[in-house]
Amino acid sequence: MLQLQDINIKNPTPTSRDTDLDNKIPSPTSRYQYQNSDFTLPPKKTVSTLLPIRYKNKEVERESGETFNFALVNYYADCRDGIAYHSDDESFLGPNPTIASLSLGTTRDFLMKHKEDKSPILKLPLSNGEFIVMKGATQGRRLHSSMTPSIY
C-alpha cells in the first residue's frame, strides 16, 4: 500500500537534471527509503491531508498489476510550472521499472518522445485524478514530461 509523507526538498540548482525535486515522498516502511544519485531520504510519517491519494493508489495498483513502494508528488503552483523531459532511470529502480503518474490539479499534457532521435510519440492530456502507467523498457528508451500547453 502506498504511504505518503511530508518531505520538502528545495531544487539544488535551477539547471539541475531533476527539475521535480520539490516533493520527494518515500515509503514509511523502514526497509524502504527514497534515493537518487544526489541524496537519500529516510521514511517519515504520513501526512493526513494526502491520505485520500491512497485510495487512488489502489485503483492504479489494480489497473497496472503492480505494487508501489513510494510516490513522488509534484505541486504545480500555476501554469508556468511543469517537469521537463526526463526518464525515471535511477539505478535503484532496476532495469525496467513500473512508474505510475497521477495528475492532480490543472490539466497537463503528458508528453513522450524517443531518447535517441527525440521524435515525439505521445501527447495525452491528463486531468485531475487521471493517471498513466509506464512499464517495461519505457524508461530506458523514452523521455517523458508533464507540461501545460503554453510551456512547450
Residue frames relative to the residue before (quaternion, step in Angstrom):
aa qw qx qy qz dx dy dz
M 1.0000 0.0000 0.0000 0.0000 0.00 0.00 0.00
L 0.4740 -0.6734 0.4974 0.2728 3.54 -1.02 0.82
Q 0.0773 -0.7630 0.6405 0.0411 3.54 -1.00 0.85
L 0.2144 -0.7882 0.5676 0.1033 3.56 -1.05 0.73
Q 0.0852 -0.7817 0.6165 0.0397 3.53 -1.07 0.78
D 0.4800 -0.6409 0.5181 0.3006 3.52 -1.33 0.33
I 0.1734 0.7549 -0.6100 0.1673 3.55 -0.40 1.24
N 0.0647 -0.8094 0.5836 0.0053 3.54 -0.72 1.04
I 0.0282 0.7959 -0.6000 0.0764 3.55 -0.56 1.18
K 0.3510 -0.7323 0.5437 0.2121 3.54 -0.82 0.96
N 0.5525 -0.5906 0.4692 0.3547 3.53 -1.10 0.71
P 0.4663 -0.7295 0.4161 0.2779 3.62 -0.60 1.07
T 0.7904 -0.0507 0.0356 0.6094 3.60 1.00 -0.71
P 0.5838 -0.5973 0.4091 0.3675 3.57 -1.09 0.59
T 0.7256 0.4156 -0.2450 0.4906 3.60 1.15 -0.49
S 0.3324 0.7701 -0.4890 0.2397 3.58 1.25 0.18
R 0.5598 -0.5881 0.4643 0.3539 3.59 -1.14 0.65
D 0.7047 0.3935 -0.2453 0.5370 3.58 1.07 -0.72
T 0.0755 -0.8151 0.5742 0.0177 3.57 -0.21 1.24
D 0.6661 0.5156 -0.2780 0.4618 3.57 1.30 -0.02
L 0.3605 0.7821 -0.4497 0.2368 3.60 1.08 0.64
D 0.3751 0.7598 -0.4793 0.2288 3.61 1.16 0.20
N 0.8156 0.0174 0.0168 0.5781 3.60 0.93 -0.77
K 0.0131 -0.7787 0.6264 -0.0328 3.57 -0.36 1.24
I 0.0803 -0.8344 0.5450 -0.0174 3.57 -0.70 1.05
P 0.1117 -0.8152 0.5653 0.0589 3.62 -0.29 1.17
S 0.6351 -0.5115 0.4148 0.4037 3.55 -1.31 0.16
P 0.4659 -0.6796 0.4793 0.3024 3.62 -1.06 0.60
T 0.5091 0.6379 -0.4351 0.3803 3.58 1.22 -0.27
S 0.5182 -0.7026 0.3840 0.3005 3.57 -0.63 1.10
R 0.6546 0.5154 -0.3451 0.4323 3.60 1.07 -0.49
Y 0.6880 0.4148 -0.2874 0.5215 3.60 1.24 -0.13
Q 0.0471 0.7512 -0.6583 0.0108 3.50 -1.22 0.59
Y 0.4295 -0.6614 0.5297 0.3122 3.55 -1.23 0.32
Q 0.1162 0.7800 -0.6113 0.0661 3.54 -0.97 0.83
N 0.0072 -0.7434 0.6659 0.0615 3.49 -1.30 0.43
S 0.7673 -0.3812 0.2267 0.4632 3.59 -1.18 -0.17
D 0.7151 0.4632 -0.2510 0.4595 3.61 1.19 -0.39
F 0.8278 -0.0313 0.0678 0.5560 3.62 1.01 -0.66
T 0.2601 -0.7203 0.6174 0.1796 3.55 -1.40 0.22
L 0.1384 -0.7943 0.5889 0.0565 3.58 -0.97 0.89
P 0.3567 -0.7173 0.5509 0.2341 3.59 -0.87 0.90
P 0.6265 -0.5331 0.4004 0.4037 3.61 -1.22 0.34
K 0.1148 -0.7662 0.6279 0.0734 3.56 -1.25 0.55
K 0.6800 -0.5020 0.3603 0.3947 3.55 -1.33 0.28
T 0.5791 -0.6072 0.4375 0.3233 3.55 -1.17 0.74
V 0.3468 -0.7043 0.5829 0.2096 3.56 -1.09 0.78
S 0.4502 -0.7362 0.4337 0.2593 3.58 -0.56 1.16
T 0.6347 0.5468 -0.3495 0.4195 3.62 1.00 -0.64
L 0.7028 0.4416 -0.2698 0.4881 3.60 1.20 -0.39
L 0.4119 0.7514 -0.4464 0.2577 3.60 1.24 -0.09
P 0.6066 0.5643 -0.3890 0.4028 3.68 0.93 -0.61
I 0.5678 0.5948 -0.3895 0.4148 3.60 1.14 -0.47
R 0.5505 0.6219 -0.3956 0.3921 3.60 1.14 -0.53
Y 0.6377 0.5286 -0.3319 0.4514 3.58 1.03 -0.75
K 0.6304 0.5036 -0.3273 0.4918 3.57 1.05 -0.73
N 0.6032 0.5724 -0.3544 0.4277 3.59 1.06 -0.73
K 0.6182 0.5427 -0.3532 0.4455 3.60 1.00 -0.74
E 0.6388 0.5107 -0.3181 0.4796 3.57 1.04 -0.77
V 0.6459 0.5168 -0.3153 0.4652 3.59 0.94 -0.89
E 0.6690 0.4941 -0.3018 0.4660 3.59 0.91 -0.89
R 0.6442 0.5180 -0.3199 0.4629 3.58 0.98 -0.83
E 0.6965 0.4795 -0.2732 0.4586 3.60 0.88 -0.95
S 0.7498 0.4102 -0.2201 0.4703 3.60 0.95 -0.85
G 0.3681 -0.7292 0.4924 0.3003 3.58 1.17 -0.55
E 0.5951 0.5563 -0.3461 0.4654 3.58 1.28 0.33
T 0.2536 -0.7073 0.6293 0.1985 3.54 -1.32 0.35
F 0.2249 -0.8027 0.5435 0.0986 3.57 -0.67 1.11
N 0.2514 -0.7957 0.5355 0.1303 3.58 -1.03 0.75
F 0.7886 0.0492 -0.1231 0.6005 3.60 1.21 0.14
A 0.2149 -0.7661 0.5922 0.1275 3.53 -1.29 0.32
L 0.2516 -0.7101 0.6372 0.1627 3.50 -1.23 0.62
V 0.0820 -0.7961 0.5994 0.0147 3.58 -0.67 1.10
N 0.1242 -0.7932 0.5947 0.0419 3.55 -0.72 1.10
Y 0.1972 -0.7594 0.6105 0.1081 3.54 -1.00 0.88
Y 0.1361 -0.7764 0.6127 0.0573 3.55 -0.80 1.05
A 0.3616 -0.7715 0.4846 0.1980 3.56 -0.41 1.23
D 0.7934 -0.0975 0.0857 0.5947 3.59 1.01 -0.74
C 0.7606 -0.4106 0.2565 0.4325 3.56 -1.31 -0.07
R 0.5910 0.5745 -0.3792 0.4205 3.63 1.20 -0.15
D 0.6420 0.5335 -0.3226 0.4462 3.60 1.22 -0.33
G 0.2179 0.7581 -0.5984 0.1407 3.53 -1.21 0.59
I 0.4305 -0.6541 0.5445 0.3006 3.54 -1.32 -0.09
A 0.4059 -0.7174 0.5179 0.2288 3.56 -0.78 1.07
Y 0.7023 -0.4449 0.3395 0.4399 3.56 -1.29 0.21
H 0.1829 0.7508 -0.6107 0.1726 3.55 -0.98 0.98
S 0.2367 -0.7124 0.6165 0.2374 3.55 -1.32 -0.06
D 0.4050 -0.6818 0.5532 0.2552 3.55 -1.15 0.66
D 0.2443 0.8110 -0.4809 0.2265 3.53 0.48 1.26
E 0.2052 0.7781 -0.5593 0.1991 3.58 1.07 0.72
S 0.5779 -0.6455 0.3759 0.3288 3.58 -0.89 0.92
F 0.6422 0.5452 -0.3427 0.4159 3.63 1.00 -0.70
L 0.6026 0.5642 -0.3584 0.4360 3.62 1.23 -0.29
G 0.5013 -0.6485 0.4269 0.3820 3.58 1.24 -0.30
P 0.7110 -0.5069 0.2951 0.3878 3.58 -1.28 0.19
N 0.8066 0.1235 -0.0502 0.5758 3.62 1.04 -0.67
P 0.0020 0.8499 -0.5269 0.0029 3.61 0.53 1.11
T 0.3521 -0.6704 0.6030 0.2510 3.52 -1.31 0.43
I 0.0630 -0.7936 0.6048 -0.0220 3.55 -0.74 1.13
A 0.1120 -0.7680 0.6280 0.0574 3.57 -0.86 0.99
S 0.1356 -0.7880 0.5984 0.0520 3.56 -0.89 0.96
L 0.1350 -0.7905 0.5968 0.0264 3.56 -0.63 1.21
S 0.2795 -0.7716 0.5535 0.1419 3.56 -0.75 1.06
L 0.0387 -0.7853 0.6178 -0.0124 3.56 -0.90 1.00
G 0.7966 0.2816 -0.2110 0.4915 3.58 -0.96 0.84
T 0.8582 -0.0930 0.1021 0.4944 3.52 -1.09 -0.87
T 0.5447 -0.6020 0.4705 0.3457 3.57 -1.08 0.72
R 0.0751 -0.7769 0.6251 -0.0027 3.53 -0.96 0.99
D 0.3994 -0.6688 0.5618 0.2784 3.54 -1.19 0.56
F 0.2376 -0.7241 0.6326 0.1379 3.53 -0.85 1.03
L 0.0776 -0.8172 0.5709 -0.0179 3.56 -0.58 1.21
M 0.0373 -0.7862 0.6165 0.0192 3.56 -1.08 0.71
K 0.0392 0.7853 -0.6172 0.0293 3.56 -1.12 0.76
H 0.6215 -0.5375 0.4222 0.3829 3.55 -1.33 0.36
K 0.4995 -0.6429 0.4910 0.3101 3.60 -1.09 0.71
E 0.7054 0.5015 -0.2746 0.4188 3.59 0.86 -0.96
D 0.8418 0.1696 -0.0756 0.5068 3.59 0.46 -1.13
K 0.4208 -0.7522 0.4171 0.2882 3.59 1.35 0.05
S 0.3935 0.7195 -0.4929 0.2908 3.61 1.18 0.29
P 0.4990 -0.6778 0.4497 0.2990 3.60 -0.94 0.89
I 0.2316 -0.7739 0.5802 0.1042 3.53 -1.15 0.77
L 0.8309 0.0219 0.0982 0.5473 3.55 0.82 -1.06
K 0.0190 0.7291 -0.6842 -0.0062 3.52 -1.22 0.73
L 0.0912 0.8154 -0.5535 0.1430 3.54 -0.38 1.28
P 0.3085 -0.7483 0.5484 0.2101 3.63 -0.59 1.04
L 0.1151 -0.7762 0.6178 0.0515 3.58 -0.89 0.98
S 0.2139 -0.7832 0.5764 0.0924 3.56 -0.68 1.15
N 0.7406 -0.3970 0.2973 0.4533 3.55 -1.32 0.16
G 0.8254 0.2226 -0.1893 0.4830 3.58 -0.83 1.06
E 0.5976 0.5482 -0.3765 0.4479 3.60 1.22 -0.12
F 0.1117 -0.8061 0.5784 0.0568 3.56 -1.15 0.57
I 0.1939 -0.7337 0.6375 0.1330 3.50 -1.37 0.37
V 0.2001 -0.7707 0.5959 0.1042 3.58 -1.06 0.80
M 0.1418 -0.7715 0.6178 0.0549 3.56 -0.90 1.02
K 0.0178 -0.8190 0.5714 -0.0498 3.59 -0.74 1.09
G 0.7714 0.4004 -0.2583 0.4219 3.52 -1.38 0.00
A 0.8074 -0.2687 0.2187 0.4776 3.56 -1.02 -0.87
T 0.2847 0.8028 -0.4906 0.1835 3.60 1.24 0.18
Q 0.7113 0.4641 -0.2825 0.4459 3.61 0.75 -0.99
G 0.6645 0.5067 -0.3030 0.4582 3.59 1.11 -0.58
R 0.7834 0.3500 -0.1563 0.4893 3.58 1.10 -0.68
R 0.7775 0.3261 -0.1464 0.5174 3.58 1.17 -0.49
L 0.2570 -0.6910 0.6465 0.1963 3.51 -1.41 0.30
H 0.0601 -0.7963 0.6003 0.0452 3.59 -1.10 0.62
S 0.0754 -0.7815 0.6181 0.0390 3.55 -1.26 0.45
S 0.2316 -0.7312 0.6226 0.1548 3.51 -1.35 0.26
M 0.1488 0.8103 -0.5399 0.1724 3.55 -0.27 1.27
T 0.4398 -0.6147 0.5595 0.3400 3.54 -1.29 0.29
P 0.6510 -0.5611 0.3327 0.3882 3.61 -1.04 0.65
S 0.6463 0.5453 -0.3347 0.4158 3.63 1.03 -0.61
I 0.6322 0.5728 -0.3296 0.4045 3.62 1.21 -0.42
Y 0.8066 0.3198 -0.1619 0.4699 3.62 0.82 -0.86
